[in-house]
Amino acid sequence: MNLDPLHLCLIFSSALFCIGLIGTLARSNTILVLLGIELMLNAANLNFIAFWRYGPSPVPATGVLFVLFSIAVAAAEAAVGLALVIAIYRHQKNVRLQEANHLKG
Amino acid sequence: MSLPLLLIILVTLGAAALAMALRNLIHSALLLIASWAGVAAFFLWAGAEFVAFAQVLVYVGAVSMIVLFAVLLTRRSRADLAVAPDSLGRAFSGFLAGGAVFGVLVGGVLSSPLPGSKAVEPTVSVRDIGTQLMGPNAVALLVVGVILTVALLGAVVLAATEPKPDQGQAQEGGR
């Protein structure tokens, strides 16, 4: 089997994305679901860097800049998500997603 | 195909898969730190040192601490750390959906003609990144700054608001 490095990197990021997806869908703990989403975001960053390294690009720094912005937005998302987890826990003393089924009261 | 890349892939995917399979939340969080470090190692391998350091600082340093604090703040006893097993049907459908997506993605990647590997590695110095950020991408940088500020303020407001005691009592009476 002879794979290009770019193909290998893309398959690597697909596998990481799918591990995150399976974790998000199959687990019912809110923190684990958030961690699965973080894994999927990391897989997207892997793709950016793989295409920056092996693909043609007019401006050499484009992929790097994309990943930097993506990491910043992912950090904001993690902070808000975990604040939501704490708010849900305070509300119903539990972080299971099945029991977070009412918005008010 | 290089041996370092295969090692990085093995460590990253193994740590991520184990983290999603374990019952203990603390073990999951620690294994995910290993996985994020593996991603940072991949960035280093690809020649994007600045991004690798950003990944280490943000994920391995900051997000992991937030996750560990969230795990510790949302438990009442030691037994709470072990997550109760999920239903088999849920796990099965998750695997089915994830496996289908993986099959589609790998099929698409393998069947598409991609540009062959470039002989020269693109070199981006920190100075280049700085001029790009301050020149053509200054607006994006400002917007990201605003997003981070608003999101962190919102997170503080969400996590720090105590429910009013009379509301709590009304809620208890209502049930």
Interface residues (C-beta under 8 A of the other chain):
Chain A: N2 L3 D4 P5 L6 H7 L8 C9 L10 I11 F12 S14 A15 L16 F17 C18 I19 G20 L21 I22 G23 T24 L25 A26 R27 S28 N29 I31 L32 L34 L35 G36 E38 L39 N42 N45 L46 I49 A50 W52 R53 Y54 G55 P56 S57 V59 P60 A61 G63 V64 L65 V67 L68 F69 I71 A72 V73 A74 A75 A76 E77 A78 A79 V80 L82 A83 L84 V85 I86 A87 Y89 R90 H91 K93 V95 G105
Chain B: M1 S2 L5 I9 T12 L13 A16 A17 A19 M20 L25 S28 A29 L32 S35 W36 V39 F42 F43 A46 G47 A48 F50 V51 A54 Q55 V58 Y59 A62 V63 I66 V67 F69 A70 V71 L73 T74 R76 V83 D86 R90 A91 S93 G94 F95 A97 G98 G99 V101 F102 L105 V106 V109 L110 L114 P115 G116 S117 K118 E121 P122 T123 V124 D128 I129 Q132 L133 N137 A140 V144 I147 L148 A151 L152 G154 A155 V156 L158 A159 T161 P163 Q171 G174
